[in-house]
Amino acid sequence: MFEPLWGIPYVLYNFYLSLYMKSMGITDKQIGFLISLGFISAIVFSLMAGVITDALGRRKTTLIFDLIGWPCSILLYAFAKDFWMFALAIIVNGAHRIPAVSFNLMVIEDADNTQRFAAFNLINIINISAGLLTPIAGLAVRMYGIVNAERFLLFFAATSMTLMMIMRYRYHTETRIGQKILQERKKHTKKRGIQKEAYKKVLGDLVKKPTVLMIMSVVILFNIYMTIGTHLSLYFAPYMSEVLGIEKSMMSLLGVANSATMITTLVFINPLISGENKMKNMMLALVLQALSLFLLTIISGNNFMIVVCCIMLFAVGFGIFKPSIDSLLAELTEGDSRAIIYSLVNTSISASSALMGFVSGYIYDLNPRLIYLTSITILAICLLILIALKRSLDHEYEDVEFTDAAL
């Protein structure tokens, strides 16, 4: 119910955030540094996420660190006038990595696999639907200029998100696993190296679970790719305007095409294929995204309609893949250790994305099209891991069937 209060303002301000930065004198290389710095900050917060979530509970953790990671950092963006203010905003935004764990657990812990897929699908529908409103941001930019329009959108986002987080906390309830962990912690008040022992135990268990390691790898790689190669990337708007020659105010229509296609995929295609082979659907989705990115690298000049077609093709692939990979990670990580596993995933995402963020600025500066070629390479690696994961899961399923038959 409250998700639109986050999704709508996020889409409006984030679409033009990189152009706002460039209007304030931030260079392409500095954008790369900011991306890298953001993920370095996220490493620190991600390392603490699992333990903090278990210590405070999913509900309270989500409220506290959502407020720090979003409204606080957004206000810093609004008042930023140089690189260092943007850097501070990026660092503070890293705090959202903690509720990235706690909120996900709120969604999945009291649900079965079918409900989880439906939940992630619905959350994506809500947030992507907000993309239909990006022409509002484009109109504001046309009327008031990039700086004034973006600052208004940032103030609006800080207000809306604060209201959302307080109201959501009011109606949230702690999950059953969260309640159990909180009760156990009350019984054992001695801090006998809880954090170190918890991570050591989970890491030891993961060595014996190659399927979990493989799905974690795909999630990590896909999130690295999202930072440089998708509509969520800070390079998306500059690439469209500087390389493909799309007029700045017209770029909001690309957001509409992306959102409309993705909503259609989430509402109509995903429910239709949910009973089919999930792994094959995910593989096809990766191929569609890679094809779209490849087409964007060979387009020259101002070909607006061709770009729109590429964005729509990408949206179908992304819309199928994202809720599927989120639900599959939840499905393969059952148990009390899930908070630590999600924390490890987020930490790995942050560490690897920090390196990619640092390198990406130089890649874009060398040749902007290399950003998408790099993204295609990442998607290809994800595809190979999924093929290996499918074989492993099929083998496990055959072993279970054989054991059942023997019994």
Contacts in CASP RR format, 6 or more apart in sequence:
PFRMAT RR
TARGET T0000
AUTHOR 0000-0000-0000
METHOD contacts of the structure
MODEL  1
MFEPLWGIPYVLYNFYLSLYMKSMGITDKQIGFLISLGFISAIVFSLMAG
VITDALGRRKTTLIFDLIGWPCSILLYAFAKDFWMFALAIIVNGAHRIPA
VSFNLMVIEDADNTQRFAAFNLINIINISAGLLTPIAGLAVRMYGIVNAE
RFLLFFAATSMTLMMIMRYRYHTETRIGQKILQERKKHTKKRGIQKEAYK
KVLGDLVKKPTVLMIMSVVILFNIYMTIGTHLSLYFAPYMSEVLGIEKSM
MSLLGVANSATMITTLVFINPLISGENKMKNMMLALVLQALSLFLLTIIS
GNNFMIVVCCIMLFAVGFGIFKPSIDSLLAELTEGDSRAIIYSLVNTSIS
ASSALMGFVSGYIYDLNPRLIYLTSITILAICLLILIALKRSLDHEYEDV
EFTDAAL
1 171 0 8 1.000
2 164 0 8 1.000
2 167 0 8 1.000
2 168 0 8 1.000
2 171 0 8 1.000
3 123 0 8 1.000
3 126 0 8 1.000
3 127 0 8 1.000
3 164 0 8 1.000
4 126 0 8 1.000
4 129 0 8 1.000
4 130 0 8 1.000
5 160 0 8 1.000
5 161 0 8 1.000
5 163 0 8 1.000
5 164 0 8 1.000
5 167 0 8 1.000
6 70 0 8 1.000
6 127 0 8 1.000
6 160 0 8 1.000
6 161 0 8 1.000
6 164 0 8 1.000
6 165 0 8 1.000
7 126 0 8 1.000
7 127 0 8 1.000
7 130 0 8 1.000
8 130 0 8 1.000
8 133 0 8 1.000
8 160 0 8 1.000
9 153 0 8 1.000
9 156 0 8 1.000
9 157 0 8 1.000
9 160 0 8 1.000
9 161 0 8 1.000
10 127 0 8 1.000
10 130 0 8 1.000
10 157 0 8 1.000
10 161 0 8 1.000
11 127 0 8 1.000
11 130 0 8 1.000
11 131 0 8 1.000
11 133 0 8 1.000
11 134 0 8 1.000
11 259 0 8 1.000
12 130 0 8 1.000
12 133 0 8 1.000
12 134 0 8 1.000
12 136 0 8 1.000
12 137 0 8 1.000
12 153 0 8 1.000
12 156 0 8 1.000
12 157 0 8 1.000
13 74 0 8 1.000
13 77 0 8 1.000
13 137 0 8 1.000
13 150 0 8 1.000
13 153 0 8 1.000
13 154 0 8 1.000
13 156 0 8 1.000
13 157 0 8 1.000
14 232 0 8 1.000
15 134 0 8 1.000
15 137 0 8 1.000
15 237 0 8 1.000
15 251 0 8 1.000
15 252 0 8 1.000
15 255 0 8 1.000
16 137 0 8 1.000
16 138 0 8 1.000
16 141 0 8 1.000
16 146 0 8 1.000
16 149 0 8 1.000
16 150 0 8 1.000
16 153 0 8 1.000
16 237 0 8 1.000
17 77 0 8 1.000
17 150 0 8 1.000
17 234 0 8 1.000
18 31 0 8 1.000
18 234 0 8 1.000
18 235 0 8 1.000
18 236 0 8 1.000
18 237 0 8 1.000
18 238 0 8 1.000
19 146 0 8 1.000
19 150 0 8 1.000
19 237 0 8 1.000
19 238 0 8 1.000
19 241 0 8 1.000
19 248 0 8 1.000
20 77 0 8 1.000
20 146 0 8 1.000
20 147 0 8 1.000
20 150 0 8 1.000
21 31 0 8 1.000
21 34 0 8 1.000
21 86 0 8 1.000
21 234 0 8 1.000
22 31 0 8 1.000
22 238 0 8 1.000
23 146 0 8 1.000
23 147 0 8 1.000
24 80 0 8 1.000
24 81 0 8 1.000
24 82 0 8 1.000
24 86 0 8 1.000
24 147 0 8 1.000
26 34 0 8 1.000
26 83 0 8 1.000
26 86 0 8 1.000
28 238 0 8 1.000
28 361 0 8 1.000
28 364 0 8 1.000
28 365 0 8 1.000
29 361 0 8 1.000
29 362 0 8 1.000
29 365 0 8 1.000
30 83 0 8 1.000
31 234 0 8 1.000
31 235 0 8 1.000
31 361 0 8 1.000
31 364 0 8 1.000
32 234 0 8 1.000
32 357 0 8 1.000
32 358 0 8 1.000
32 360 0 8 1.000
32 361 0 8 1.000
32 364 0 8 1.000
33 87 0 8 1.000
33 358 0 8 1.000
33 361 0 8 1.000
34 83 0 8 1.000
34 86 0 8 1.000
34 87 0 8 1.000
34 90 0 8 1.000
34 234 0 8 1.000
35 227 0 8 1.000
35 234 0 8 1.000
35 353 0 8 1.000
35 356 0 8 1.000
35 357 0 8 1.000
35 358 0 8 1.000
35 360 0 8 1.000
35 361 0 8 1.000
36 354 0 8 1.000
36 355 0 8 1.000
36 356 0 8 1.000
36 357 0 8 1.000
36 358 0 8 1.000
37 87 0 8 1.000
37 90 0 8 1.000
37 91 0 8 1.000
37 354 0 8 1.000
38 90 0 8 1.000
38 91 0 8 1.000
38 93 0 8 1.000
38 94 0 8 1.000
38 350 0 8 1.000
38 354 0 8 1.000
39 227 0 8 1.000
39 349 0 8 1.000
39 350 0 8 1.000
39 351 0 8 1.000
39 353 0 8 1.000
39 354 0 8 1.000
39 356 0 8 1.000
39 357 0 8 1.000
40 350 0 8 1.000
40 354 0 8 1.000
41 90 0 8 1.000
41 91 0 8 1.000
41 92 0 8 1.000
41 93 0 8 1.000
41 94 0 8 1.000
41 350 0 8 1.000
42 94 0 8 1.000
42 97 0 8 1.000
42 346 0 8 1.000
42 349 0 8 1.000
42 350 0 8 1.000
42 353 0 8 1.000
42 354 0 8 1.000
43 347 0 8 1.000
43 350 0 8 1.000
43 351 0 8 1.000
43 354 0 8 1.000
45 65 0 8 1.000
45 94 0 8 1.000
45 95 0 8 1.000
45 96 0 8 1.000
45 97 0 8 1.000
45 98 0 8 1.000
45 350 0 8 1.000
46 97 0 8 1.000
46 98 0 8 1.000
46 100 0 8 1.000
46 101 0 8 1.000
46 343 0 8 1.000
46 346 0 8 1.000
46 347 0 8 1.000
46 349 0 8 1.000
46 350 0 8 1.000
47 343 0 8 1.000
47 347 0 8 1.000
48 98 0 8 1.000
48 343 0 8 1.000
49 97 0 8 1.000
49 98 0 8 1.000
49 100 0 8 1.000
49 101 0 8 1.000
49 102 0 8 1.000
49 339 0 8 1.000
49 342 0 8 1.000
49 343 0 8 1.000
49 346 0 8 1.000
49 347 0 8 1.000
50 98 0 8 1.000
50 101 0 8 1.000
50 198 0 8 1.000
50 339 0 8 1.000
50 340 0 8 1.000
50 342 0 8 1.000
50 343 0 8 1.000
51 194 0 8 1.000
51 195 0 8 1.000
51 198 0 8 1.000
51 340 0 8 1.000
51 343 0 8 1.000
52 61 0 8 1.000
52 65 0 8 1.000
52 98 0 8 1.000
52 102 0 8 1.000
53 61 0 8 1.000
53 98 0 8 1.000
53 101 0 8 1.000
53 102 0 8 1.000
53 105 0 8 1.000
53 339 0 8 1.000
53 343 0 8 1.000
54 178 0 8 1.000
54 181 0 8 1.000
54 182 0 8 1.000
54 185 0 8 1.000
54 198 0 8 1.000
54 339 0 8 1.000
55 185 0 8 1.000
56 64 0 8 1.000
57 102 0 8 1.000
57 174 0 8 1.000
57 178 0 8 1.000
57 181 0 8 1.000
57 182 0 8 1.000
58 102 0 8 1.000
58 103 0 8 1.000
58 105 0 8 1.000
58 106 0 8 1.000
58 109 0 8 1.000
58 174 0 8 1.000
58 175 0 8 1.000
58 178 0 8 1.000
59 102 0 8 1.000
59 106 0 8 1.000
59 169 0 8 1.000
59 172 0 8 1.000
59 173 0 8 1.000
59 174 0 8 1.000
60 169 0 8 1.000
61 98 0 8 1.000
61 99 0 8 1.000
61 101 0 8 1.000
61 102 0 8 1.000
62 99 0 8 1.000
62 102 0 8 1.000
62 103 0 8 1.000
62 106 0 8 1.000
62 165 0 8 1.000
62 168 0 8 1.000
62 169 0 8 1.000
62 172 0 8 1.000
63 165 0 8 1.000
63 166 0 8 1.000
63 168 0 8 1.000
63 169 0 8 1.000
65 95 0 8 1.000
65 96 0 8 1.000
65 98 0 8 1.000
65 99 0 8 1.000
65 102 0 8 1.000
66 96 0 8 1.000
66 99 0 8 1.000
66 103 0 8 1.000
66 161 0 8 1.000
66 165 0 8 1.000
67 162 0 8 1.000
67 165 0 8 1.000
68 92 0 8 1.000
68 95 0 8 1.000
68 96 0 8 1.000
69 92 0 8 1.000
69 93 0 8 1.000
69 94 0 8 1.000
69 95 0 8 1.000
69 96 0 8 1.000
70 93 0 8 1.000
70 96 0 8 1.000
70 157 0 8 1.000
70 158 0 8 1.000
70 161 0 8 1.000
70 165 0 8 1.000
71 157 0 8 1.000
71 158 0 8 1.000
71 159 0 8 1.000
71 161 0 8 1.000
71 162 0 8 1.000
71 165 0 8 1.000
72 92 0 8 1.000
72 95 0 8 1.000
73 89 0 8 1.000
73 90 0 8 1.000
73 92 0 8 1.000
73 93 0 8 1.000
73 94 0 8 1.000
73 95 0 8 1.000
73 96 0 8 1.000
74 89 0 8 1.000
74 154 0 8 1.000
74 157 0 8 1.000
74 158 0 8 1.000
74 161 0 8 1.000
75 154 0 8 1.000
75 155 0 8 1.000
75 158 0 8 1.000
76 85 0 8 1.000
76 88 0 8 1.000
76 89 0 8 1.000
76 92 0 8 1.000
77 86 0 8 1.000
77 89 0 8 1.000
77 154 0 8 1.000
78 151 0 8 1.000
78 154 0 8 1.000
78 155 0 8 1.000
78 158 0 8 1.000
79 85 0 8 1.000
80 86 0 8 1.000
80 88 0 8 1.000
80 89 0 8 1.000
97 346 0 8 1.000
97 350 0 8 1.000
100 342 0 8 1.000
100 346 0 8 1.000
101 339 0 8 1.000
101 342 0 8 1.000
101 343 0 8 1.000
101 346 0 8 1.000
102 339 0 8 1.000
104 326 0 8 1.000
104 330 0 8 1.000
104 342 0 8 1.000
105 175 0 8 1.000
105 177 0 8 1.000
105 178 0 8 1.000
105 338 0 8 1.000
105 339 0 8 1.000
105 342 0 8 1.000
106 172 0 8 1.000
106 175 0 8 1.000
107 116 0 8 1.000
107 119 0 8 1.000
107 120 0 8 1.000
107 123 0 8 1.000
108 116 0 8 1.000
108 119 0 8 1.000
108 330 0 8 1.000
108 338 0 8 1.000
109 175 0 8 1.000
109 176 0 8 1.000
109 177 0 8 1.000
109 178 0 8 1.000
109 338 0 8 1.000
110 175 0 8 1.000
110 176 0 8 1.000
111 119 0 8 1.000
113 327 0 8 1.000
113 330 0 8 1.000
113 331 0 8 1.000
114 274 0 8 1.000
116 326 0 8 1.000
116 327 0 8 1.000
116 330 0 8 1.000
116 331 0 8 1.000
117 274 0 8 1.000
117 323 0 8 1.000
117 324 0 8 1.000
117 327 0 8 1.000
120 322 0 8 1.000
120 323 0 8 1.000
120 326 0 8 1.000
120 327 0 8 1.000
121 266 0 8 1.000
121 270 0 8 1.000
121 271 0 8 1.000
121 323 0 8 1.000
124 262 0 8 1.000
124 266 0 8 1.000
124 319 0 8 1.000
124 322 0 8 1.000
124 323 0 8 1.000
125 263 0 8 1.000
125 266 0 8 1.000
125 267 0 8 1.000
128 258 0 8 1.000
128 259 0 8 1.000
128 262 0 8 1.000
128 263 0 8 1.000
128 266 0 8 1.000
128 319 0 8 1.000
129 259 0 8 1.000
129 263 0 8 1.000
130 259 0 8 1.000
131 255 0 8 1.000
131 256 0 8 1.000
131 258 0 8 1.000
131 259 0 8 1.000
132 256 0 8 1.000
132 259 0 8 1.000
132 260 0 8 1.000
132 263 0 8 1.000
134 252 0 8 1.000
134 253 0 8 1.000
134 255 0 8 1.000
134 256 0 8 1.000
134 259 0 8 1.000
135 252 0 8 1.000
135 253 0 8 1.000
135 256 0 8 1.000
136 252 0 8 1.000
137 149 0 8 1.000
137 153 0 8 1.000
137 252 0 8 1.000
138 149 0 8 1.000
138 248 0 8 1.000
138 249 0 8 1.000
138 251 0 8 1.000
138 252 0 8 1.000
139 249 0 8 1.000
139 252 0 8 1.000
140 149 0 8 1.000
140 152 0 8 1.000
140 153 0 8 1.000
141 149 0 8 1.000
141 150 0 8 1.000
141 248 0 8 1.000
141 249 0 8 1.000
141 252 0 8 1.000
142 249 0 8 1.000
143 149 0 8 1.000
144 152 0 8 1.000
146 248 0 8 1.000
174 182 0 8 1.000
177 335 0 8 1.000
177 336 0 8 1.000
177 338 0 8 1.000
180 336 0 8 1.000
181 336 0 8 1.000
181 339 0 8 1.000
198 337 0 8 1.000
198 340 0 8 1.000
199 340 0 8 1.000
199 344 0 8 1.000
201 337 0 8 1.000
202 337 0 8 1.000
202 340 0 8 1.000
202 341 0 8 1.000
202 344 0 8 1.000
203 344 0 8 1.000
205 337 0 8 1.000
206 212 0 8 1.000
206 213 0 8 1.000
206 216 0 8 1.000
206 341 0 8 1.000
210 392 0 8 1.000
211 332 0 8 1.000
211 389 0 8 1.000
211 392 0 8 1.000
211 393 0 8 1.000
211 396 0 8 1.000
212 332 0 8 1.000
212 333 0 8 1.000
212 341 0 8 1.000
214 385 0 8 1.000
214 388 0 8 1.000
214 389 0 8 1.000
214 392 0 8 1.000
215 325 0 8 1.000
215 328 0 8 1.000
215 329 0 8 1.000
215 332 0 8 1.000
215 389 0 8 1.000
216 329 0 8 1.000
216 341 0 8 1.000
216 344 0 8 1.000
216 345 0 8 1.000
216 348 0 8 1.000
217 385 0 8 1.000
218 325 0 8 1.000
218 382 0 8 1.000
218 385 0 8 1.000
218 386 0 8 1.000
218 389 0 8 1.000
219 325 0 8 1.000
219 329 0 8 1.000
219 345 0 8 1.000
219 349 0 8 1.000
220 345 0 8 1.000
220 348 0 8 1.000
220 349 0 8 1.000
220 352 0 8 1.000
221 378 0 8 1.000
221 381 0 8 1.000
221 382 0 8 1.000
221 385 0 8 1.000
222 321 0 8 1.000
222 325 0 8 1.000
222 378 0 8 1.000
222 382 0 8 1.000
223 349 0 8 1.000
223 353 0 8 1.000
224 349 0 8 1.000
224 352 0 8 1.000
224 353 0 8 1.000
224 356 0 8 1.000
224 378 0 8 1.000
225 375 0 8 1.000
225 378 0 8 1.000
225 379 0 8 1.000
225 382 0 8 1.000
226 232 0 8 1.000
226 233 0 8 1.000
227 233 0 8 1.000
227 353 0 8 1.000
227 356 0 8 1.000
227 357 0 8 1.000
227 360 0 8 1.000
228 235 0 8 1.000
228 356 0 8 1.000
228 357 0 8 1.000
228 360 0 8 1.000
228 371 0 8 1.000
228 374 0 8 1.000
228 375 0 8 1.000
229 235 0 8 1.000
229 236 0 8 1.000
229 293 0 8 1.000
229 371 0 8 1.000
229 372 0 8 1.000
229 375 0 8 1.000
230 236 0 8 1.000
230 314 0 8 1.000
230 318 0 8 1.000
230 375 0 8 1.000
231 254 0 8 1.000
231 255 0 8 1.000
231 258 0 8 1.000
231 311 0 8 1.000
231 314 0 8 1.000
233 371 0 8 1.000
235 360 0 8 1.000
235 364 0 8 1.000
235 368 0 8 1.000
235 371 0 8 1.000
237 248 0 8 1.000
237 251 0 8 1.000
238 364 0 8 1.000
238 368 0 8 1.000
239 296 0 8 1.000
239 368 0 8 1.000
239 371 0 8 1.000
239 372 0 8 1.000
240 246 0 8 1.000
240 251 0 8 1.000
240 254 0 8 1.000
240 307 0 8 1.000
241 247 0 8 1.000
241 248 0 8 1.000
241 251 0 8 1.000
242 368 0 8 1.000
243 368 0 8 1.000
243 369 0 8 1.000
244 296 0 8 1.000
244 299 0 8 1.000
244 301 0 8 1.000
244 302 0 8 1.000
244 303 0 8 1.000
244 307 0 8 1.000
245 301 0 8 1.000
245 302 0 8 1.000
246 254 0 8 1.000
246 302 0 8 1.000
246 304 0 8 1.000
246 307 0 8 1.000
250 304 0 8 1.000
253 308 0 8 1.000
254 307 0 8 1.000
254 308 0 8 1.000
254 311 0 8 1.000
255 311 0 8 1.000
257 308 0 8 1.000
257 311 0 8 1.000
257 312 0 8 1.000
257 315 0 8 1.000
258 311 0 8 1.000
258 312 0 8 1.000
258 314 0 8 1.000
258 315 0 8 1.000
259 315 0 8 1.000
261 311 0 8 1.000
261 312 0 8 1.000
261 315 0 8 1.000
261 316 0 8 1.000
262 315 0 8 1.000
262 316 0 8 1.000
262 318 0 8 1.000
262 319 0 8 1.000
265 315 0 8 1.000
265 316 0 8 1.000
265 317 0 8 1.000
265 319 0 8 1.000
265 320 0 8 1.000
266 319 0 8 1.000
266 323 0 8 1.000
269 316 0 8 1.000
269 320 0 8 1.000
270 319 0 8 1.000
270 320 0 8 1.000
270 323 0 8 1.000
273 281 0 8 1.000
273 320 0 8 1.000
278 324 0 8 1.000
278 328 0 8 1.000
279 386 0 8 1.000
279 389 0 8 1.000
279 390 0 8 1.000
279 393 0 8 1.000
280 390 0 8 1.000
281 320 0 8 1.000
281 324 0 8 1.000
282 320 0 8 1.000
282 321 0 8 1.000
282 324 0 8 1.000
282 325 0 8 1.000
282 328 0 8 1.000
282 386 0 8 1.000
283 383 0 8 1.000
283 386 0 8 1.000
283 387 0 8 1.000
284 317 0 8 1.000
284 320 0 8 1.000
285 316 0 8 1.000
285 317 0 8 1.000
285 318 0 8 1.000
285 319 0 8 1.000
285 320 0 8 1.000
285 321 0 8 1.000
285 324 0 8 1.000
286 317 0 8 1.000
286 321 0 8 1.000
286 379 0 8 1.000
286 382 0 8 1.000
286 383 0 8 1.000
286 386 0 8 1.000
287 383 0 8 1.000
288 313 0 8 1.000
288 314 0 8 1.000
288 316 0 8 1.000
288 317 0 8 1.000
288 320 0 8 1.000
289 314 0 8 1.000
289 317 0 8 1.000
289 318 0 8 1.000
289 321 0 8 1.000
289 379 0 8 1.000
290 376 0 8 1.000
290 379 0 8 1.000
290 380 0 8 1.000
291 313 0 8 1.000
292 310 0 8 1.000
292 311 0 8 1.000
292 313 0 8 1.000
292 314 0 8 1.000
292 317 0 8 1.000
293 314 0 8 1.000
293 372 0 8 1.000
293 373 0 8 1.000
293 375 0 8 1.000
293 376 0 8 1.000
293 379 0 8 1.000
294 372 0 8 1.000
294 376 0 8 1.000
295 306 0 8 1.000
295 310 0 8 1.000
295 313 0 8 1.000
296 307 0 8 1.000
296 310 0 8 1.000
296 372 0 8 1.000
297 369 0 8 1.000
297 372 0 8 1.000
297 373 0 8 1.000
299 306 0 8 1.000
299 307 0 8 1.000
299 310 0 8 1.000
329 345 0 8 1.000
330 338 0 8 1.000
333 341 0 8 1.000
333 342 0 8 1.000
360 371 0 8 1.000
360 374 0 8 1.000
363 370 0 8 1.000
363 371 0 8 1.000
363 374 0 8 1.000
364 370 0 8 1.000
364 371 0 8 1.000
END
